[in-house]
Amino acid sequence: MLDANQLAKLISFSFQIHETFPKEPKKTVRYWDGKTPYAIHPTWCAMTLLTEVSLPEFIRENGAQALLLHDILEDTTAELPDDCPTIVKSWVSELTFANSTAAWKEIWQRSDEAKLLKLYDATSNLLDNSWLSTEKSLYNIEQVRKLVIFVVATFGELNICSIARAISNKNERECLD
């Protein structure tokens, strides 16, 4: 398993890269408040995955690394670390899309692990999507729910599925009120 030093190094790398090498200045912070460092998103995703004790260690260890790095290629001008394991690079590549519309269309042609990791990414994004239009928010909720169905069928009932359902339901109620 990743030791604390390796994990801290990757978290620090993610924060540094998102802050220092954004493709656009607005990519250094989360959209909902324009202040919160962007890298809380990949960190939340990775830490939440690491709590999934029913997943194999291989998926948790490599998936956490991939989630910490998953927006580097999309949102920054940086490259992945040279010492990044091949499987992590592969999963990051599978989680890299031109935009959110492409992501929702293309994720279904990616590996089962990429779909699993996308659920963490998309669920985290539901946490702070107040800046989205109602239409876009409802679309994202629908897509997250499809991922939950897939993940339950493929990996079993994980914590992220319960979290995604709860956030989706809350966001849907807010959109429809």
Backbone bond lengths (Angstrom), bond angles and torsions (degrees), N, CA, C in turn:
res aa  C-N    CA-C-N  psi(-1)  N-CA   C-N-CA  omega(-1)  CA-C   N-CA-C  phi
1 M - - - 1.453 - - 1.524 109.14 -
2 L 1.323 115.38 154.77 1.458 120.14 175.36 1.522 108.36 -58.42
3 D 1.316 116.25 133.47 1.460 117.07 174.96 1.523 108.63 -87.48
4 A 1.320 115.62 169.22 1.467 121.25 -175.13 1.521 112.24 -59.42
5 N 1.319 117.88 -36.68 1.466 120.50 -179.93 1.521 111.80 -67.53
6 Q 1.331 117.09 -42.82 1.467 120.64 178.35 1.526 110.65 -62.78
7 L 1.322 115.05 -43.73 1.454 120.11 -179.23 1.532 110.81 -64.39
8 A 1.315 116.62 -45.39 1.465 120.84 178.98 1.535 110.80 -61.59
9 K 1.315 116.57 -38.75 1.462 121.21 179.19 1.536 110.70 -63.42
10 L 1.337 116.60 -43.08 1.465 120.14 179.86 1.535 111.72 -68.93
11 I 1.327 116.57 -39.10 1.467 119.62 177.50 1.521 109.42 -62.94
12 S 1.318 116.91 -46.35 1.456 121.59 178.56 1.529 111.09 -60.65
13 F 1.328 116.53 -42.78 1.463 121.67 177.73 1.526 109.94 -58.71
14 S 1.326 116.78 -47.34 1.459 120.94 -179.21 1.524 111.12 -59.94
15 F 1.336 117.34 -47.21 1.462 120.48 178.89 1.528 110.81 -61.34
16 Q 1.322 116.38 -45.72 1.472 120.77 -177.60 1.527 111.15 -63.29
17 I 1.314 117.19 -46.78 1.470 121.02 -176.96 1.520 111.10 -65.05
18 H 1.331 117.18 -45.82 1.469 119.43 -179.63 1.526 111.86 -64.97
19 E 1.321 116.71 -31.74 1.469 120.86 -179.82 1.535 111.64 -79.18
20 T 1.319 117.00 -36.88 1.460 121.34 -170.02 1.526 114.47 -96.09
21 F 1.331 118.14 -30.60 1.462 121.20 -173.14 1.532 114.17 -124.56
22 P 1.323 119.44 42.87 1.468 118.87 -179.67 1.531 110.75 -70.31
23 K 1.329 116.28 147.90 1.464 119.68 173.52 1.523 110.33 -69.25
24 E 1.328 116.44 -30.43 1.462 122.96 177.06 1.527 107.31 -135.96
25 P 1.333 117.96 142.43 1.473 119.78 -179.38 1.529 114.13 -53.47
26 K 1.333 117.12 -35.79 1.473 119.86 -178.46 1.528 112.42 -67.56
27 K 1.334 117.90 -13.22 1.461 121.52 -179.00 1.530 113.18 -79.70
28 T 1.331 118.02 -0.34 1.471 120.04 179.24 1.527 112.02 -84.38
29 V 1.339 116.55 -15.62 1.463 121.23 -177.89 1.522 110.18 -131.10
30 R 1.336 115.32 163.29 1.467 120.50 176.34 1.531 108.06 -75.52
31 Y 1.332 116.68 143.53 1.462 121.60 -175.68 1.523 113.43 -65.31
32 W 1.318 117.68 -33.10 1.466 120.03 -171.27 1.514 113.65 -61.44
33 D 1.342 118.16 -31.35 1.465 117.87 178.33 1.523 113.12 -129.12
34 G 1.314 117.56 -9.07 1.454 120.99 179.44 1.516 114.47 66.95
35 K 1.343 117.68 14.37 1.463 122.10 -177.74 1.530 113.36 -129.83
36 T 1.323 115.88 -37.26 1.462 120.63 -175.03 1.523 109.83 -68.44
37 P 1.329 118.09 128.98 1.469 120.04 -179.08 1.532 111.60 -55.30
38 Y 1.310 115.44 135.00 1.463 120.70 -178.33 1.527 111.84 -53.95
39 A 1.313 116.82 -38.19 1.467 120.83 -171.20 1.521 114.26 -67.72
40 I 1.340 118.56 -4.83 1.467 117.13 171.60 1.522 110.25 -63.77
41 H 1.323 116.80 -29.26 1.470 121.47 -178.97 1.531 111.96 -64.17
42 P 1.328 119.87 -58.15 1.465 117.86 178.62 1.531 112.79 -63.46
43 T 1.328 116.66 -29.81 1.465 119.70 178.29 1.524 110.39 -67.34
44 W 1.318 117.83 -45.44 1.469 121.42 177.20 1.525 110.27 -58.04
45 C 1.330 115.58 -46.49 1.468 120.19 -179.39 1.524 110.89 -57.45
46 A 1.314 116.68 -49.27 1.466 121.62 -177.33 1.519 111.78 -65.57
47 M 1.309 117.39 -44.36 1.467 120.21 -178.14 1.519 111.06 -66.65
48 T 1.320 116.81 -36.69 1.461 120.23 178.77 1.523 110.28 -67.25
49 L 1.326 117.36 -41.37 1.467 120.33 176.60 1.529 111.42 -61.48
50 L 1.306 117.06 -40.22 1.467 119.82 -177.95 1.530 112.20 -63.35
51 T 1.325 118.32 -19.09 1.468 120.84 178.82 1.524 112.97 -85.18
52 E 1.313 117.49 -3.27 1.473 121.22 -178.11 1.527 110.05 -82.37
53 V 1.309 116.42 80.17 1.466 120.87 -173.91 1.521 113.89 -66.48
54 S 1.334 118.18 -16.37 1.467 119.25 178.31 1.527 112.80 -83.87
55 L 1.323 117.19 -10.33 1.471 119.82 175.42 1.524 109.64 -82.85
56 P 1.318 117.35 149.18 1.468 119.89 176.24 1.531 110.78 -60.30
57 E 1.312 115.39 146.84 1.462 121.21 179.95 1.526 111.49 -55.33
58 F 1.334 117.65 -37.86 1.465 122.21 179.23 1.528 110.80 -55.39
59 I 1.329 116.94 -45.24 1.465 120.62 -179.34 1.520 110.09 -70.90
60 R 1.335 117.39 -43.04 1.469 119.59 -179.06 1.525 111.54 -63.43
61 E 1.320 116.59 -46.68 1.464 120.22 -176.89 1.524 111.91 -66.27
62 N 1.309 115.99 -52.09 1.466 119.69 -177.85 1.524 111.96 -75.33
63 G 1.317 116.61 -34.05 1.459 120.60 177.42 1.517 112.03 -65.33
64 A 1.325 117.12 -40.02 1.466 120.44 177.79 1.525 110.37 -62.15
65 Q 1.306 116.61 -42.35 1.465 119.45 177.45 1.528 110.81 -63.56
66 A 1.325 116.14 -44.52 1.466 119.94 179.40 1.524 111.13 -61.88
67 L 1.325 116.98 -40.63 1.463 119.52 179.70 1.526 111.84 -68.12
68 L 1.324 117.54 -37.09 1.466 119.60 176.46 1.528 111.69 -63.18
69 L 1.316 116.34 -27.78 1.462 121.30 -175.68 1.529 113.49 -107.13
70 H 1.334 118.03 -1.46 1.462 120.37 -166.21 1.521 115.72 -63.16
71 D 1.303 119.19 -23.62 1.474 119.66 179.64 1.525 113.61 -102.78
72 I 1.300 117.08 2.93 1.472 120.83 -179.14 1.531 110.57 -59.77
73 L 1.324 117.30 -49.84 1.466 120.34 -176.46 1.529 112.33 -71.90
74 E 1.347 116.86 -31.67 1.464 120.55 179.47 1.523 112.96 -75.22
75 D 1.321 115.89 -43.47 1.460 119.88 -165.25 1.520 115.72 -110.96
76 T 1.329 117.82 -4.58 1.460 120.02 -179.11 1.530 109.95 -131.00
77 T 1.313 114.97 171.93 1.467 120.29 176.40 1.525 111.33 -95.24
78 A 1.318 117.06 4.71 1.469 121.89 -177.54 1.529 111.35 -85.08
79 E 1.305 114.32 166.94 1.458 122.55 174.76 1.529 108.53 -108.33
80 L 1.304 115.64 167.65 1.458 120.40 175.80 1.523 109.77 -70.09
81 P 1.326 117.61 154.06 1.473 119.67 178.08 1.528 111.11 -58.69
82 D 1.325 116.54 144.97 1.470 121.35 -179.23 1.519 112.73 -60.43
83 D 1.330 117.17 -33.49 1.463 120.70 -176.46 1.525 113.34 -87.27
84 C 1.310 116.81 13.49 1.459 122.28 -179.94 1.534 109.78 -68.78
85 P 1.336 117.86 129.25 1.464 119.71 178.41 1.533 111.81 -58.85
86 T 1.305 116.82 148.67 1.468 122.59 -178.21 1.514 112.10 -55.84
87 I 1.327 118.30 -43.24 1.463 120.61 -179.03 1.524 110.53 -64.90
88 V 1.313 117.87 -36.03 1.467 121.16 178.03 1.522 109.48 -65.28
89 K 1.326 116.97 -45.02 1.471 120.32 177.08 1.526 110.87 -58.97
90 S 1.318 115.64 -41.37 1.459 120.61 179.92 1.528 111.11 -63.05
91 W 1.319 116.91 -46.48 1.471 120.12 179.84 1.515 111.64 -66.94
92 V 1.329 118.39 -37.40 1.464 120.55 175.73 1.527 109.34 -61.86
93 S 1.315 116.68 -43.89 1.462 120.61 178.15 1.531 110.95 -58.78
94 E 1.330 116.48 -41.43 1.463 120.61 179.60 1.530 112.59 -68.85
95 L 1.323 117.19 -20.50 1.458 121.86 179.36 1.529 112.40 -98.85
96 T 1.319 116.73 9.04 1.458 122.09 -179.15 1.530 109.02 -102.62
97 F 1.330 115.53 123.41 1.461 121.83 -175.55 1.521 109.69 -134.66
98 A 1.324 115.91 160.89 1.464 121.02 179.04 1.530 111.15 -68.50
99 N 1.328 116.73 -35.22 1.465 121.87 179.98 1.523 108.82 -166.06
100 S 1.327 117.25 178.75 1.464 119.89 -175.95 1.526 112.66 -68.46
101 T 1.317 117.40 -32.42 1.467 119.93 176.94 1.520 110.24 -63.55
102 A 1.313 116.29 -45.50 1.470 120.52 177.69 1.529 110.58 -63.46
103 A 1.316 116.73 -38.83 1.465 120.23 -178.86 1.518 110.50 -58.47
104 W 1.327 117.17 -48.85 1.469 119.92 -177.63 1.521 112.24 -68.17
105 K 1.296 117.30 -28.07 1.473 120.00 178.16 1.531 111.04 -79.33
106 E 1.326 116.80 -42.59 1.468 121.74 -171.41 1.526 114.80 -86.46
107 I 1.329 118.09 -20.89 1.468 119.46 -175.37 1.527 111.70 -59.32
108 W 1.311 117.67 -29.90 1.469 120.98 -176.45 1.525 112.48 -71.79
109 Q 1.327 118.11 -12.85 1.460 121.67 175.40 1.532 111.43 -97.71
110 R 1.291 118.19 2.53 1.464 123.11 -178.18 1.529 109.96 -94.40
111 S 1.315 116.03 174.25 1.470 121.27 -178.09 1.527 111.62 -64.32
112 D 1.330 114.94 161.57 1.463 119.83 176.87 1.527 110.72 -59.26
113 E 1.318 116.51 -38.98 1.468 120.42 179.48 1.527 111.27 -65.02
114 A 1.326 117.10 -38.74 1.469 119.74 177.58 1.523 110.23 -63.63
115 K 1.318 117.59 -39.69 1.468 120.56 177.45 1.528 110.03 -64.03
116 L 1.313 117.31 -41.44 1.464 121.30 176.64 1.530 110.17 -59.40
117 L 1.312 116.85 -49.87 1.471 121.06 -179.08 1.521 111.16 -64.20
118 K 1.314 117.21 -35.60 1.468 121.15 177.97 1.523 110.60 -61.76
119 L 1.338 117.23 -32.58 1.458 119.46 178.08 1.526 110.84 -63.21
120 Y 1.318 118.11 -40.10 1.470 120.48 176.29 1.530 110.51 -63.31
121 D 1.320 116.07 -45.58 1.460 122.43 179.41 1.527 110.65 -59.19
122 A 1.316 115.96 -51.67 1.463 120.61 -176.03 1.522 112.02 -67.86
123 T 1.316 117.14 -36.05 1.466 120.27 178.39 1.517 110.16 -66.27
124 S 1.309 117.42 -43.34 1.462 120.45 176.18 1.520 110.63 -59.05
125 N 1.319 116.63 -41.02 1.462 119.55 179.55 1.525 112.37 -65.54
126 L 1.339 117.56 -29.64 1.461 119.81 176.45 1.533 111.67 -66.90
127 L 1.329 116.51 -25.65 1.461 120.10 -178.96 1.521 112.98 -63.55
128 D 1.326 116.35 -29.76 1.469 118.84 -176.00 1.525 111.82 -133.86
129 N 1.329 115.70 47.67 1.469 119.28 -176.63 1.525 113.17 -100.13
130 S 1.312 117.47 20.54 1.460 120.59 -176.63 1.530 113.16 -61.12
131 W 1.294 117.83 -19.11 1.460 122.03 -178.92 1.525 112.60 -82.23
132 L 1.356 117.14 -11.12 1.464 120.80 -178.62 1.525 111.54 -79.69
133 S 1.317 115.65 155.89 1.469 120.05 172.83 1.527 108.48 -66.42
134 T 1.318 116.18 158.99 1.466 120.91 177.31 1.513 110.35 -58.35
135 E 1.321 117.30 -42.78 1.469 121.79 -179.10 1.531 110.86 -60.95
136 K 1.307 116.94 -47.45 1.471 121.32 -178.97 1.531 110.19 -66.73
137 S 1.308 116.81 -40.30 1.463 120.53 178.83 1.522 110.82 -62.47
138 L 1.318 117.70 -46.17 1.471 120.77 179.15 1.522 111.52 -64.27
139 Y 1.315 116.84 -37.05 1.472 120.31 176.35 1.528 110.37 -62.70
140 N 1.319 117.05 -46.09 1.470 120.46 179.46 1.522 111.16 -62.42
141 I 1.321 117.24 -39.81 1.471 120.99 177.25 1.525 109.90 -60.11
142 E 1.318 116.54 -45.19 1.469 121.20 178.80 1.532 110.99 -59.34
143 Q 1.320 116.88 -43.37 1.463 120.90 -179.33 1.536 111.25 -67.50
144 V 1.319 117.25 -40.09 1.468 120.85 177.41 1.521 109.48 -61.80
145 R 1.303 117.19 -42.71 1.471 120.41 179.28 1.529 111.36 -61.70
146 K 1.312 117.93 -37.29 1.469 121.14 175.80 1.531 110.66 -64.50
147 L 1.330 116.17 -41.38 1.468 119.88 177.05 1.527 110.92 -63.23
148 V 1.317 117.44 -40.45 1.467 120.63 178.86 1.523 109.92 -58.82
149 I 1.326 117.49 -46.13 1.472 121.09 179.01 1.521 110.04 -58.30
150 F 1.324 116.88 -45.51 1.460 121.16 178.82 1.531 111.26 -62.08
151 V 1.311 117.08 -48.37 1.468 121.38 -176.54 1.521 110.85 -63.01
152 V 1.321 118.19 -43.47 1.465 120.39 178.12 1.522 110.14 -60.32
153 A 1.325 117.46 -44.23 1.468 121.02 -179.02 1.525 112.33 -66.94
154 T 1.321 116.96 -30.84 1.465 121.21 -173.76 1.520 113.30 -96.84
155 F 1.325 117.46 -40.40 1.464 121.59 -173.48 1.527 113.45 -116.42
156 G 1.314 117.48 -9.22 1.458 121.05 -177.83 1.515 111.21 97.47
157 E 1.309 114.58 178.85 1.471 121.62 -178.13 1.524 109.02 -78.24
158 L 1.323 115.99 102.00 1.461 122.50 -177.83 1.519 110.46 -100.41
159 N 1.325 115.64 163.01 1.463 121.01 176.37 1.524 111.34 -56.39
160 I 1.328 116.83 -40.65 1.461 120.26 -177.76 1.523 111.33 -61.09
161 C 1.321 117.45 -29.47 1.468 120.43 178.70 1.526 110.33 -67.08
162 S 1.320 116.01 -44.01 1.478 120.10 177.61 1.521 110.63 -65.02
163 I 1.313 116.83 -42.38 1.466 121.38 179.01 1.525 109.73 -62.52
164 A 1.329 116.78 -46.65 1.468 121.16 -178.85 1.524 111.08 -62.53
165 R 1.326 117.02 -42.67 1.469 119.51 178.86 1.533 110.72 -61.82
166 A 1.323 116.49 -46.26 1.469 120.31 -177.75 1.526 111.37 -62.10
167 I 1.320 116.83 -45.76 1.466 120.29 -179.07 1.524 110.47 -68.36
168 S 1.326 117.14 -40.40 1.467 121.08 178.36 1.524 110.78 -60.31
169 N 1.324 116.19 -45.47 1.465 119.99 -179.61 1.521 111.27 -63.29
170 K 1.329 117.01 -44.36 1.466 121.86 179.27 1.527 110.01 -61.93
171 N 1.336 116.45 -48.24 1.468 119.98 -178.56 1.518 111.87 -64.45
172 E 1.327 116.55 -38.07 1.464 119.64 178.91 1.525 110.34 -63.80
173 R 1.338 117.39 -45.03 1.467 120.73 177.85 1.536 110.32 -58.20
174 E 1.324 116.51 -43.31 1.463 120.23 179.74 1.528 111.89 -64.17
175 C 1.336 116.23 -38.22 1.468 120.07 179.47 1.531 111.51 -67.73
176 L 1.312 116.38 -35.12 1.456 120.33 -174.03 1.520 113.51 -90.94
177 D 1.319 117.37 -8.63 1.471 120.51 178.18 1.508 111.48 -75.67
